[in-house]
């Protein structure tokens, strides 16, 4: 079990390392006994967080969900990356894997990641 968790954390960090170049840092990491790991990357200057949330093992849902969150003083805005993938004809039928989430963000959401626009 421990090896699986380490592999999953390593995979997330490997696929989302591009966020480090965009001035994000690892804000939070959670490793559960019965769930996939979750990692949150935060850009403090922009107030943006990218949350990679792991689901419970054996759950009939996707292993991971990815959200981009923008918090301001009195508001919170959330983009569900999986919903955007489902609405995109090229990504609709692809597996919701860490690799595909990373590729989708890098190909379609970099202006959001850089704080240049909001979906």
C-alpha positions, 0 to 999 in steps of 0.5 A: 500500500505504501509503495502505491501511495509513493508512486501516486505522489511521484506521478502527480508531482512529475506531471504537474511540475510545470506549475513550479515554473509558473510560481506555484508551490506545494501548499498541502499534501494528504495521504490516506490509508484508503484513498489516492493522495491529494496535493494542492499547489498554490500561487500566492501572488495570484491567489490561485490554487490547483487541487488534485483530489484523490478519491477513495480506493474502490469508488466507482468514480474517477480516481482523481478530480482536479479543480482550479480555485480562485479565492478573493476576500469575499468570493471563491470561484472554482473551475472543474477541469473534468467538466471542461474535459467533458465539454471538449470534443477532443477530450470527452472520451479520454480517461480522467488520469493524472497525465490527461489532466496535466496535458489538458491544463497545459494545452487549454488552461495556461492563461488561467494558470498564469492569472491572465484570464478566468474561464 
